[in-house]
Amino acid sequence: MNHEVIVTCALTGAGDTVGRSPHVPVTPAQIAASAVEAANAGAAVVHIHVRDPETGSPSRDVALYREVVRLVKESDVDVVVNLTAGMGGDLVIDQEDPLKPVDGTDLVNAMDRLPHVEELLPDICTLDCGSLNFGEGSQLYVSTPDMLRAGAKRIQELGVKPELEIFDTGHLWFASKMVEEGLIDAPPLFQLCMGIPYGAPVDPGLLQAMVKLLPDNAQWASFAIGRDQMPWVAQSVLLGGHVRVGLEDNLYLAKGVKATNGQLVERAVGIVQDLGATVVSASRARQILGLKERVHA
């Protein structure tokens, strides 16, 4: 069991959730306010995507990231900033002509996924550690070994901690190989992502098996989507990990009750404390993860 638990809140994600809940933040001001709400509720880390303020669609616009990070840093809360670097991996193909990408494709190389990280130098950025059939139809997430090694090297040069996003067991295998190759500084940080079709299913036995495959010095967290989000808080803590909740992964506090990010964090904090563990501050999270202390406005 983990007795010092880092709570991450994934604020908005890239999914088609804006029309499904009024609480999903869209504009930079809304995303930053939701980050502050989550931090005040007990989150030590906020995981940030941005969206087009007009359409709510996912975006890679550096200016939007810049505004969110500015507002968070100008707030009166101390929180670890974790920016996604997973955008730019989406490939949707025509099943009759697989070499022809179709609407919905946003596929760029490893370096073009990192301009906001290079400019803003967050505490953490994500690195999605493998390709995946993403749900039904003909959409794939593309992240090849060559792309990953190039991205990991650049993130290491920037002095940013990569959060290694693991959507299936092969991703864990390759991420551990990058650790062995020296592309990931100690301690490596893994996020075990459960329930995303068609990656690792939500299964406690599988989570336990994946945890056993982690490098000895790894820090790790896990999350599950939808109604499994809160049970997975307990699963992760009991197996020795940290936790993630938030509207990226789940919109509900209870059946039929739409949640805010702050409410989801409060619920997760309660579960962690009921297990007899401590929810740590942003400052302590930096120590655990080997991050530099940041000066916040």
Secondary structure, DSSP 8 states (H G I E B T S, - for coil): --SEE-EEEE-S-SSS-GGG-TTS--SHHHHHHHHHHHHHHT-SEEEE-EE-TTT--EE--HHHHHHHHHHHHHSS---EEEE---TTEEEEEETTEEEEE-TT-EE--SGGG-HHHHHH--SEEEEE-S-EE-SSTTEEE---HHHHHHHHHHHHHHT-EEEEEESSHHHHHHHHHHHHTT-S-SS-EEEEEES-TTSS-S-HHHHHHHHHTS-TT-EEEEEE-GGGHHHHHHHHHHTT-EEEESTTT--EEETTEE--HHHHHHHHHHHHHHTT-EE--HHHHHHHHT-------
